[in-house]
Structures are given as structure tokens and as C-alpha cells.
């Protein structure tokens, strides 16, 4: 079951930023390498402005509104 199936919302947005461990520990040995995964359903999928607003809000939350 997913949020989409259970709650039947108008839209679901999922954004995951994660550290890429293999890049930091093997091979190229680059520190601070991150990867972003995004998934958009419903209104978030259909409305580019809504996506931008959502991404701005999580960016502001991370930086304390700066």
C-alpha cells in the first residue's frame, strides 16, 4: 500500500536526498556526493508551478528560510 492508494490525495510528492556511499569509499573517493530521487503523482505531476513551490519550501526548511 502506498500513500497514493490509501489516502487518495490530490497529489503526492516524494524527494529523497541521500549520500552516495560507494562514491565516498571506493573508486573515485569523492566526499559529499549526493543523489536526489524525485517522484510526483497527481497534482504534483501535472502542475510544474506546484512542484517548484514544493521544492522551494523544502529548500527553505533546510536553510531556515535563508
C-alpha atoms as a printed R data frame, in Angstrom:
   type eleno elety resid chain resno      x      y       z
1  ATOM     1    CA   UNK     A     1  0.000  0.000   0.000
2  ATOM     2    CA   UNK     A     2  1.199  3.487  -0.760
3  ATOM     3    CA   UNK     A     3  0.173  6.977   0.287
4  ATOM     4    CA   UNK     A     4 -1.493  7.358  -3.101
5  ATOM     5    CA   UNK     A     5 -3.580  4.195  -2.739
6  ATOM     6    CA   UNK     A     6 -4.531  4.518   0.928
7  ATOM     7    CA   UNK     A     7 -5.176  8.241   1.345
8  ATOM     8    CA   UNK     A     8 -6.380  9.067  -2.193
9  ATOM     9    CA   UNK     A     9 -4.904 12.607  -2.086
10 ATOM    10    CA   UNK     A    10 -4.939 15.126  -4.939
11 ATOM    11    CA   UNK     A    11 -1.157 14.795  -5.150
12 ATOM    12    CA   UNK     A    12  1.889 13.151  -3.607
13 ATOM    13    CA   UNK     A    13  5.473 14.420  -3.769
14 ATOM    14    CA   UNK     A    14  8.472 12.455  -2.526
15 ATOM    15    CA   UNK     A    15 12.014 13.839  -2.637
16 ATOM    16    CA   UNK     A    16 14.948 11.926  -1.175
17 ATOM    17    CA   UNK     A    17 18.487 13.322  -0.969
18 ATOM    18    CA   UNK     A    18 21.000 10.668   0.037
19 ATOM    19    CA   UNK     A    19 24.742 10.328   0.353
20 ATOM    20    CA   UNK     A    20 26.241  8.037  -2.241
21 ATOM    21    CA   UNK     A    21 28.407  5.773  -0.072
22 ATOM    22    CA   UNK     A    22 30.155  3.979  -2.929
23 ATOM    23    CA   UNK     A    23 31.430  7.263  -4.357
24 ATOM    24    CA   UNK     A    24 32.874  8.229  -0.970
25 ATOM    25    CA   UNK     A    25 34.505  4.920  -0.051
26 ATOM    26    CA   UNK     A    26 35.537  3.239  -3.301
27 ATOM    27    CA   UNK     A    27 36.882  4.187  -6.680
28 ATOM    28    CA   UNK     A    28 36.856  7.962  -7.132
29 ATOM    29    CA   UNK     A    29 36.905  8.729  -3.356
30 ATOM    30    CA   UNK     A    30 34.780 11.870  -3.674
31 ATOM    31    CA   UNK     A    31 33.293 13.201  -0.447
32 ATOM    32    CA   UNK     A    32 29.905 14.902  -0.249
33 ATOM    33    CA   UNK     A    33 28.445 13.214  -3.327
34 ATOM    34    CA   UNK     A    34 24.670 13.088  -3.049
35 ATOM    35    CA   UNK     A    35 21.933 11.747  -5.255
36 ATOM    36    CA   UNK     A    36 18.356 13.033  -5.477
37 ATOM    37    CA   UNK     A    37 15.349 10.876  -6.276
38 ATOM    38    CA   UNK     A    38 12.010 12.552  -7.007
39 ATOM    39    CA   UNK     A    39  8.563 11.067  -7.534
40 ATOM    40    CA   UNK     A    40  5.460 13.082  -8.446
41 ATOM    41    CA   UNK     A    41  1.833 11.920  -8.567
42 ATOM    42    CA   UNK     A    42 -1.464 13.687  -9.226
43 ATOM    43    CA   UNK     A    43 -1.383 17.490  -8.998
44 ATOM    44    CA   UNK     A    44  2.384 17.475  -8.399
45 ATOM    45    CA   UNK     A    45  2.889 15.530 -11.625
46 ATOM    46    CA   UNK     A    46  0.576 17.748 -13.666
47 ATOM    47    CA   UNK     A    47  1.476 21.207 -12.298
48 ATOM    48    CA   UNK     A    48  5.082 22.373 -12.771
49 ATOM    49    CA   UNK     A    49  4.480 25.509 -10.649
50 ATOM    50    CA   UNK     A    50  3.239 23.374  -7.749
51 ATOM    51    CA   UNK     A    51  6.426 21.259  -7.981
52 ATOM    52    CA   UNK     A    52  8.580 24.407  -7.923
53 ATOM    53    CA   UNK     A    53  6.694 25.715  -4.877
54 ATOM    54    CA   UNK     A    54  7.138 22.388  -3.070
55 ATOM    55    CA   UNK     A    55 10.870 22.227  -3.851
56 ATOM    56    CA   UNK     A    56 11.306 25.837  -2.700
57 ATOM    57    CA   UNK     A    57  9.521 25.055   0.578
58 ATOM    58    CA   UNK     A    58 11.773 22.105   1.420
59 ATOM    59    CA   UNK     A    59 14.849 24.121   0.407
60 ATOM    60    CA   UNK     A    60 13.697 26.950   2.729
61 ATOM    61    CA   UNK     A    61 13.042 24.479   5.546
62 ATOM    62    CA   UNK     A    62 16.576 23.108   5.172
63 ATOM    63    CA   UNK     A    63 18.201 26.557   5.170
64 ATOM    64    CA   UNK     A    64 15.953 28.137   7.792
65 ATOM    65    CA   UNK     A    65 14.284 30.464   5.298
66 ATOM    66    CA   UNK     A    66 17.522 31.986   4.055
